[in-house]
């Protein structure tokens, strides 16, 4: 049930905001779920997003953290049919 809720929140966020990183989606879900009933980590959310047929991974984005360390995150979007 929790994965279904995560998928619904992620889909709605992507539909309203366009492509987003795993961390942006996770931050949104954490705001909707203050009791932390959502994803436990960006990695677990990524696994849920990867399994969703309506969401696709677009690219990897390299970001720089506060300490100057670079890291990669996935960029996700709603999958569109070729006819749209």
N, C-alpha and C positions, 0 to 999 in steps of 0.2 A: 504494500500500500504506500509506503514512504517513497519508493521509486516512482510510482505513478504520479504522486504529488510533485516530486522534484521535476519530472518531465513536463508536467503542466505549467509549473511556474517558469521553467526555463523557456519553453515554447512561447509563452505569453511575453516574457521579457524580450526575446529575440524578435518577435513580431512587432512589438512597440518601439524597439530601439535599434533594430538592425544588428549587424554582426557584432559580436562581443567576445571577450576572452573568458576563459573558464573562471578566472578570479572575479571578473565583473559580475558574472552570473551568480557565483557563490555569494558575493557580497549582497546582491539583491535578495537571494533566498534567505540569507541570515536575517535580513531586515524583516522579511515576511514571517519568519519563524523564530521569534525571540526565545522560545523554549529550546532552541537548537534541535528540533525534530527533523531538520533538513540534512543535507550532506555533511559528513564529518570532516571532509577535506576536499581540496580541489581535485585530487587524484580520484577519489570515489565519485565525485560529480562527473568528471571526465569519462569514467566508465559508463555511467548512466547515459550521458549524452551520446557517446559512441554507439550505444545499442539502440538508440531511438531512430527509427526509419525516417522521421520527419525533420531531423536535424543532421547537418553535415559539417565536417571539419573543413574549413576553408584553407587555413595556412597555420604556420607557426610564427609567432611574433617574438622577437628578442627584446626584453625589457631590462632596465638597470635598476637594481634595488637601492634602498637608502644608503647602504654601505658601499655602493659602487660595483657590487657583484652583478654580473649579467646572467640572466636566465631566460629560458624559452617557455612560452605558454601557447596553448592552442586557441585559435580564433574559430568561432562557430557561427553558423547562420541557419535559417530555416531553409530546408530543401525545397526548391521550386521545380515544378514540372517544366518541360521544354515548351509547352504550349502557353505558359503564362508570360 
